[in-house]
Amino acid sequence: MTPEMSGRKNARRSRRRSRVLIALSVIVALLATTAIVAVVNLPDDLSIGRLSQKSNIYATASDGSPYLLASFYDQNRVEVSSDAISQYVKDAATSGEDPGFYEHGGVNIWGSLTGAVTTLFTGDVRGGSSITQQYVKNVLVQQCEALSDDAERMICYDAATETSPWRKLKEMSLAVGLEKKSSKDDILRQYLNITGFGGSVYGIEAAANYYFNTTAAALTLPQAASLVAIVNNPVKFQLDEPDSTTNGAANGYAANKERRDYILDEMQENEKISTADHDAAISAPIEPTITEPSTGCRTAGGSAYFCDLVLQTLRNDPAFGADADARLANFRLGGYNVYTTLDPVLQSAAESTMAENVPKTFEDWDVGGVITSVGVGTGRVLAMTQNKDYSQDPADTGANFTGINYNTDLDQGGSNGFQTGSTYKVFTLAEWLTQGNSLADSVSAWERDEWGTFEDSCNGPQDYGESFAPGNDSSSDDDSSYSALESTIDSINTGFIGMAKELDLCGIRKTAEAFGVHRADGGALEQGASAVLGTNEIAPLTMAAAYAGIANNGVTCTPIVIDRITGPDGAELPAPQSNCTQSVTPEVAAAMSYAMERVMTRGSGSPSYYDTDPQVPMIGKTGTTDENRDTWMAGASTKVATIVGVMNVSGVGEDQRETYFESGQAATARHRMWPEMMGVANEKYGGDEFTEPPRDLTR
């Protein structure tokens, strides 16, 4: 036996002699305590409840396997079963914290009495509690953590941690009651799952992941002893402070090693490990591999804005809780696995083409770029990204950072929306066809200074006088007229105003709403004549869902981002469902698609169409706002709809036709990104022919 080992054994004998002397000194306290227990109605039943755990957000890879996007938690904890915890951990815990665990009835009498007396006379809370008592205290604290009201939580926490012998007595009573109902092995398992290991790390599984990048089942003997050492004093013994002058890597994590080696000595003395294993573990250096868990949506990288929408959905959707308080409590407790609709293949394409074509910042211009793809007929959001770095940290003030999701509505963590330009014209086309007109019918489309009165069945006739005189992107003949099909193919503003002049402005608005279109700020859609040209501020996701509705024979499905949710017990929970409604008749949708296919093959969408590889039948529409400040490309196959936009986020900025990024002209970035996205989508999902419209809607 080495002198060092002999010294440790002598020290243990000295501690035991000290315990005898202490026992004599607390006889009076023992009598007093016995009397108190006899007269005080102490509780003996402990309601454990749910432990706070990590919740995980996943995408699903092409092979069907889950792909972790991010985790979020108040406490980094993963509950595991007893057989998923190394025996080394269990033996280290009992040997180091409570050698008599399997013999006593829940209370370490010597340790508890010593602690109670010291607390009573000095005001300092002392240790000495059994594992069962420590578990009870942790449960009481966790019950407080589960409260959604901050004030109630603090009151509860103060009561659970107050410095008084009465709290100790309550814990003792609850520990005795717990031991009557639960097995020792189950108490030990629960203790190892609930206890803190420093910082936000709770439970042995998370501790093994964080400190040693392994699992609780695979921990080695010295690793197990090091982790159990932390439990005794997480601030003093934790391993993630390499620069510490007292416990850093330079000092071999001296404080943790001292406690670890004590635990190893106790394990040997209690015959839990052999002398050879003990000596090898004592000699082993402490070499943590700190592995930061995925925390929050920022760790999802380019998928962060999609991740943020998932969180917004969980917080706002009644499917996740009856009310706001219930949903908040669910988030605080965690333990959920959320499997989302995101397609990693499409998402990767979105992130790469965005990075190649739209800079995060640009001189004198708050540039924004968005890509959103939605499954046709399902509403499943398959891809979502933007050109900024995601952050909710107020300290991140650079122009490259934002916590606002440009793709979504204001109440979904998004913006106030963006003018959509000519991509909105398709809803006037839908109303034109719904009212019995044909694509071949002509409208007066010459530019003029006064358009006169427009019918509005909601607000009464609207006379714009000389205040409304839209022009076209390219000059047209003074006396020209165009068919609805020609107006669509060439995106002729006056052609659509001419259609609106023969329709009801309120009817056009209602048709747009039938496709799920709404303002991003929650206000009512504007329905004046100028709105026909796309002046409403709308979220890109909303437009993607609407275009998917056109491609789906007029059936629009609300966007969803979650496929399924499992709770802490592994049971399936109800996930928000997509609601599908018939926006226009299949015949009208077919005629719309007929015109929008020709936009792609013969009109303003052809730069995107002919650069898409592979090609399938596709519909689409471009959009450009006043002074070319925002540019859009919207379109779909029968399988996937995609919206791509480059915007001036602040509402003012550069003319995109006069501005050039490294990738090329800003105004044509949409035509570089949309084909990349749809080429990947077509390769994976394919696409069918669109339904042929009836002849009376085309001739």
N, C-alpha and C positions, 0 to 999 in steps of 0.2 A: 504494500500500500504506500502511495507517495505521501510525502509530508503535507502536500496541499489537501489530499483527500482526508488524511488523518485530522487535519485542522478543521475541516468542515464537519466531520463527525463529532469532534469535541464541542464545536459550536452548537450542534444540535442538542447534545446532552445538556449544555449550559442553558439552552432555551427551555428544555423540559423542566429543569430544576426551578427556573424562574416561574414557570407556570404553576408549580406547586405552591410557591410563596404567594403568587397572586391569588391562587384559590383560597388560601387562608385569609387573605386580606379582604375577600369579597363575600365572606360568610354572611356578614350582616346585610350586605346588599342582596344576597340570595334570598334571605328570609323576607326582606322587604318586597322583593320582586314577586315571590310566591304569593304574598298577600295581595299584591296588586292584581295579579292574574286571577285570583279567586273572586275578586269583586268587580272587575271590569268586564263588560260584555264585549269581548274581542271577537272579530269575524274569523271564521275558519274556512271560508269558501272563496276560492279565487277564480274569477272569470277571466280566462286567458285572452279570448278574442283573437283578432287578426294581427299579425306582425307586419310592420312596414317593410316593404320589399321593393326591389327594382321592378319597373315595368319596361317591357321591351317592344320596340316597333320594328317590324320586319317587312321586307319585300320578299318576293318568291322568285328564285332563280328559274331558269328554263328547265332544269332537271327536277323541279318541284321542291327543292330544298329551301329552307328559310334563309334569308340573307339579312343580317342585322344592320339596320340603319342607325338606330340610336337607342339608348336607355335613358330613363329619367327616374329620379327617386329623391325622397327626403333622406332616406337611409339606404346605403348600398348593402342590401341583404338578399341572399338567395336561400330559402329554406331547403334543407335536404333531409333525407331519411337517415336513420341510425346506421344502416349498412353502407351509406355513402360517406361516412366519417371514419377516418383511420383509427384503429385501436390505440395507436400511439397518442392521439389527441385525447381520447377518453381517459387513458391511464395517466397522462400528464395532468389533466384537469383534476382528477380525484387526488392524485398524489401531491400536487402542488397547492391546491386550494382547499381540499377537504379529505384527508386520508381516511377518516371514519365514515365516509359517505354511505357505504353499503351497510353500516352497522347501526347508525343512529336513526331516530324517528323523524328526522327533518331539521333538527336543531343541533348545532355544535355547541353544547352547553358551556364548555370552558371558554371558547372564543366569544360567544354571545354575552356571557356574564361580564367578561373582561371589557368587552366593547361597551356594554351598557353602563358599567360603573365609570369608565373613563369619560364617556359622553356626559353622564350626569354631573361629574365633578369638574370637568375641564371644558365642556362645551364642544369638544372635538369628536367627530364621529370616527370610531375605530373599526377596524376590520374584524376578522374572526368569524364571520358568518359562514354557515354551511353553503354548499352549492345550492341547496333547495332555497335557503333564505336569499341568496344572491339572485336566484331566478325570480323569486317573488318580487323583489325590489324592481328588477328589470321589467316585469310584467306591469307593475303599478305605473312605472314611468311611461311604458308604451301605451297604456290606456289613456294617459294624458296626451301623448303625441297624436292619438287618433282623433282628438276633438278638433272640430273645424273652427270653433270660435277662439280667437287668440287669447282673449282675457280669461276664458274658462280654462284654456290649456295651461296658462301660467299659474293660476290658482291651484289647479290639480297638481302641477309639477312641484310647486313649493311644498304642498302637503306630502307628496311622495318622497321628497328628499330632505325634509326638515331635520335639523340637528336636535334630536330629542330621544330619550329612552322609550317614550311611548310609541314612536314609529318602529323602533326595534321590536317592541313587544308585539305590535300588530303584525310585523313580518314573521315573527316566530310563530304566532298563532296560525297565520295563513300557511306557513310552511308545514306545520304539523297536520293541518287539514288536507293539504295537497298530498302528503305522503300516504294518507289513508285511501286516496282515490287512484293514485297513479303509481306505476312501477318505477323503480329506481332508474332503470335504463331509459324510460321515456322522459323522466325528469332531466336526466343528463343530456339527452338529445335536444330537448327544448332549451335547456340552458345554453348549450353550444350554438344554437341557432339564434338566440336572442341577444347574447352578450356583446358588448362593444369592444372593438379592437383598434380604437384610435380614429379620430376624425369622423368621417361619415361611414366608416366601414363597420358593419355589424354582421355577426354570425360567422361561423368557421369557414363556410364555403366562400363567401366574399373575401374573407381575410386571406385564405389560401390563394385565391385569384389575384388579389391586389399585391400582396407582399412577395409571393413566390411564383406567380404565374402558373399555378397548378390547381388541382382540386383538393377538397378536404380528404378524399379517399386516398390520394396519392402522396400525401405529405410524408416526408421522411421523419425519423425520430428527432433529429436536432431541429428541423423546421417546426414540427409539432410543439416541441418544448418552447421554442422562441415565440410562437404565436400565443400559447397559453400564458407565457410570461407577461405579455402585453396586457392581458385581462386584469392583472393585479393593480396596474397603474398605467393606463393607456398613454398619458402624457409623458411619463418618465421612460417607459419601456418600448414605445413604438419605434419602428425601423425606418421610417421615411424621412429622416433628417440627417443626411450624410455629412453635412457641414457642422453639425453640433459639436461643441467642444467637449461635451460629456458623453454623448451617446452616438457620435457619428461614425462613419465608415473608417475614418482615420484612427479612431480608437477601438476599432473592432466591435463597435456597438457595445461598449463596455457595460452600460447599465443593463441592457437586455441580456447580455451574456452572463452577467452575475446571477440574474434571476433565472435564466434558462438552466444554468448549471446547477442551481439549487433544486430546481424541479427534477432534473436528471438524477441527482443524488437521491431525492425522495423516491423516485420511480425504482431505483435499484434497491433501496432499503425495503421498499414494499414488495419487492420481488416481481415487479412488472417487466423489468428488462434484465438481461444478463450483464455481468461485469464487462464482458468484451464489448457489447453494444453500448454500454454506458461510457466506457473509456473512449470509444471511437466517436461518440456524439460529443463528448466534452472537447475532444481535439478538433472537431469540425469548425471551420470559420463560419461566421454568420454572413451570408451572401444573399441579401434580398434582391429580387428582380421586380422592382415596382412597376406594376402594370395598371395604368390609369384606366378606369372603366369608361365606356362610352357614356357621356353625360350630357343630355340635352341635345336639341336638334343641330346645334352648331357642329357636332361631331359627324353629322351625316353628310358633310361636304356639300357638293352640288345638289344633293337631294334635300338640303336643309329646309327649303321653302315648302316642299311637299310634306316633310315631317311636321313643320309648323301647322300646316292645314290639318293634318291628322290630329294633333293636339287640340286645335281649335274645335274640331268636330267632336272629340271626346268630351271637351269641357262644356260644349253648348247643346249637344244632342240628348234629348230625353231618354234615348235608348241606353245611355250610360248611367242614368240615375234619375230619380223622380223629380229632383229640384236642384238648384244651384248648390245648396249645402251638401246634399248627398253626393253630387258629382265631385265637389271639392274634397270631401272625405275619402272618396274612392281614390282620387289622385294621391292624396297624402299617404294612404296605406299601400297603394301600388299592388304589385304581384300579378299584373296583367301582361298577357302576350297579345299584341295587336298585329294581325297579319293584313297587310295593305294590298292595294290594287296595283302598286307601282311595278312597272316592267323594267327590270334592270338593264335590258338590252336597249330599249328605247330611251331610257333615262341616260345611259352612257352616251348615246348619240346626241341627245339634247345638250348635255354638258359640254361635249367636245366641240360641237359646231357653234355653240354660243361663245365659248372661249376663243375660237378661231376668228369670229366675225364681229363681235361687239365688245369693245373695251369696257373695263370696269369704270374708268373715268375718262373724260375727254375735256380738253381745254374749253372753257367758257360754255359748257353744256352739261347739264345734269342728265346724262344719257342713261336710258333704261332699255333693257332688252328682255323679252319674255318668250317662252315656248311652253305650250300646253297641248297635250294629246289626250283624247278621250275615246274609249271604246264605243263604236256604233252599236246601238241596241242594248248596251249594258250600263252606260253612264260611268264605267270604271275609269278613273283617272290613271293613265298609263305612264305619263311623263310630265314633269313640271320643273322648270328651272328659270333663272334669270341671271343677269350679268353681274350682280353684286355679291359681296361676301356677306353671309348671314351673321348677324349679331344682335342680341338683345342687351348688350352691355353698354351703358351710357358713356363709358370711357372710350369706346370705339367711335371716334368722331370723324374719321376720314371719309371722303366722298365715295370710297369703294365699299363702305359698310352700310347696311340698312337692316332693320328688323321687319320692314314692311314687305309683304308679299304682293308684288305688282300683279300677280295672276288672279287674285281673289277679291271678294267683297270686303268692305270696311269692317263688317262685324265678324269676318273670318281672319282677322289679322292682316287684311289687305289695305288697299288705297281707296281713294274716292273714285277710282276708275279712270278710263281714258276714252276720248272720242274715238269712235271706230271707223270714221270715214265711210267709204263706199261699201265696206263689208255689210253695213246695215241695210243697204238697198234691197237685199233679197227679201225682206219682209214686206216691202211695198209690192215687189213682184208676186209674192204669195197672195196678198190681198187682191191684186189685179186679176190673178187667175181664179181665185175663190169667187169673185164676183161675176164669173162667167166670161171673162175676156180671154183672148188667145194670145200666144206669143207672137203671132203674125200681125195682130192688130197694131195699127200705127197711132202715134200720138204726136201732137204738135210739140216740137222740141226745139224751136229756135230760141236763141237768147233774146231776152226782152227786159225792159226797165220796169215793167209792172205786170204782175201775174193776176191781179184782181182778187176775187173772193174764193176761198176754199171751204168746202163743206166740212163741218165738225159737229157730229151729232151729240157729242158730250158737252161742248162749250158754246155751241152756236157758231154760225158762219164767221170765218176769219178773213178780214180784208186787210191785206198787207200793203196796199197802195204801192208807193215807190220805194218802200223800205226793204224790199226783198227782190234781188235781181241776181241770182246765181249764174255763174258762167261755167264753161266746160274746161276741162284740162287741156284740150286742144280745140282750136277754133272750128266752128260749124257754120254751115250756110245760114244766112239770115232767115230764109224761108223754109228751112229743112224740117222734115218730119221723119221719125224713126219708128220702127216696130219695137215692141217690148223686148223681142229677142236681140235686136241690134243694140238697143240701149243697154242691155245687160252685158253683151259681149264687149262693148267698147266703154262701158261704165259712163254713159253720157248723163251728166247731172240733169240737164234740161229735159231729157227723155223721162227720167223718173219723177221730176216735178210735174211734167205733163200727165203722167199716170196718176199722181196724187191729186191733180186738179180734177180728174174724173172720178175720184174715189172719196172716201170719208176719212179724214185724218184720224178720227177716233178709231175707225175700223183698222187702219194700219197699225196703230199702237196696240190694239187688242190682239192682232195677229202676231206681232212681235212677242207680246206677253204669252201667247199660246205656245211659243217655242221656249218659254222659260226666261226670256230676256227681261232684265230689270236693271235699274241703276245700281251701281256699286255702293253708293252712299245710302241706299235704302229708300230714297225718295221715289216719287212717281215718275214714270217715263214722260219726258216732254213729247208733245205730239204735234207741235207746229210744223209748218211746211219745211223749215230748215232741218227738222229732225229726220226727215226722209233721207238726207244726205249724211247722216251719222254724227250728229252733234251731241247725242247722249253719251255720258261717261259710263262705260260698262266694263266689267272685269273680263279679261281674256278667257277665263274658264267658262264664264257664262256663254260667250260666243262660241266656244268650242263645242259645248253641249248642244247649242242651237244648230250648228252645222251638222253635228252628228244626227240630230233629229231629221234634217232634210234628207240625209243619206239613208235614213232608216225608214223610208216610205212615209215620212211625216210623223213618225212616232218619236217624241222627245223624251229622253230619260234624264232625270236629275243626276248631277255628278255625285259619285261616292268615292271614298278613298280607303274604305275598310272592307275587307272581305269577311273576316271573322275575328272574334275576340274570345280568349279563354281567361277565366278568372284564376285567383290564387289556388283554388282547388283543382284546376285543370278542366273544369266544366265549361261548356260552350255558353257564351252570353249573347243576347240579341245584338246584332250590329245594325247600324243605320242602313236602310234599304233604298235603292233607287226607285223612284216613282215614274212610270212611263205613261204618257198621255198622247192621244192623237191630236197633233197640233193643227194639221190640215189634212184633207183627204189624201189617200194614196195617189190619186190621179193628179192632184195639184202638186204634190211632192215630186212626182215623176216628171211633170213639165218643168218644175224648177230645176231639177237635176239635168234635164235635157239642155236647158239654157246654160247652166253653170258648167257643164262638160265642155261646151263650146267656148266659154270664157277661157278654159284651160288650153284648148287646142288651137283657138283662133284669136283669142283676145288678150287682155291685160295679164292673165295668169300663165300665159305660155312660157315665160322664162322659167317659172317653177316647174311646169309640167314636163318640158322637154329635157330638163336636167335631172329628172327623177329616174332612178334606175334601181330595181326594175320598175316598169310601168304597169299599172293596172288601170281600169276605168276610174277617173277621179273628177270630182267637181271642185269648184273653187271660186273665189272672188278676192280681188285686191281692194285695198283701202288706203287713201291718203288724205290727211287733214289739211286745213288751211295753211298755206305757206310751206307745205311739205314738212311739217314738224313731226308728224307721226306717220309711219308707214306700216301696213299690215298685209299679211297673206293668210287667208283663211280657206280651208278646203278639207276634203275628205274622200276616202274610198268608201266602199260599203262596210269596211271593218274598223277604220280608224279615222278620226277627225283631228286636225292639227291647226292651231293658231300660232303664228309667229309675228312678233311686232318689235319695232324699234321706236322708242318714244322719247319725247322731252318730258321728264318726270315732273318738273316744276311747272310745266305748261307753257313755258317760253324757251326759246333757244334757236338752234341752227336750222337753216333750210337744208334738208338732207340731200337734196340734189346738188348742193354746192359744197358738201362736206365729204371728206374721205377718211376712212379708217385705214389701218394697215392692210386690211383684207379687200379694200375697194370702196366704191361709193356707198355712203351710208344708206341712201335710198334703195339700193339693190341688195342690201344685206339679207333682207327677207327672202329674196329669191336664191340666196346661197344656202340659207339655213333650212327652209321648208323642204327642198328636194332631198337634203341629207336625211331629215327626219322621216319623210314619207318613203324614201327608198328602203330604209331599215324596216319600217312598218310593213311595206308591201312584201319584202323578203320573208318576214316572219308570219304575217297574217293573210297575205294574198288579198284578193278583192274580186268581186263579181260584177257583171254588167248591171247597170242601173235599169230599173223598170222602164219599159217603153211607155211614154204618155199616150193618152187617147188622141186621135187625130184632130178632134175639135179644139184641143188646147194648143195645137202647134200650127194649124193651118187656118 
